[in-house]
Amino acid sequence: MIARPIHRYISFIIDLTVTGILGFAAAYPAIIALFEALASRTRPNILNLLYISLISGAVITILTITYFLVLPLLWKKQTIGRFLTRIAIVKEDGSSIDFQTLFVREVVGRMLPSLMSFGLSLISEAYLISRQGRTSFSDALARTKVVDI
């Protein structure tokens, strides 16, 4: 059975919270470097801020991709949010998802449009999920569906 929109929304909020906490932890050194650069505007502090910010950004990107790609492949085809709301991603024919399908769905269908539109694509995702077919752009692109389990 296709997952109810409320389950998808709650799952998204939970996953957003988890990745936000991980992202904040990874960004903490950059936040400290920012305060140091603001307190003492020296060239070494500003360069330190630049380097730490680049590293933190890369770590946050890796953590986010790992959370949405690797975790579902290793753990019941679900993220923490999907596990708690009892939903899972499957292919349109009901078979299990693989890495390639998950990559197209999560990275190409969700993360890239969200980054390019500064998050506005998430609003369109919410609309598409709530319509009758309950499929989002990423579902249509990867030929997947989200089902209740």
Summary of the structure (lengths in Angstrom):
residues: 149
radius of gyration: 18.0
end to end distance: 8.1
largest distance: 59.5
contacts: 445
relative contact order: 0.16
helix: 72%
strand: 7%
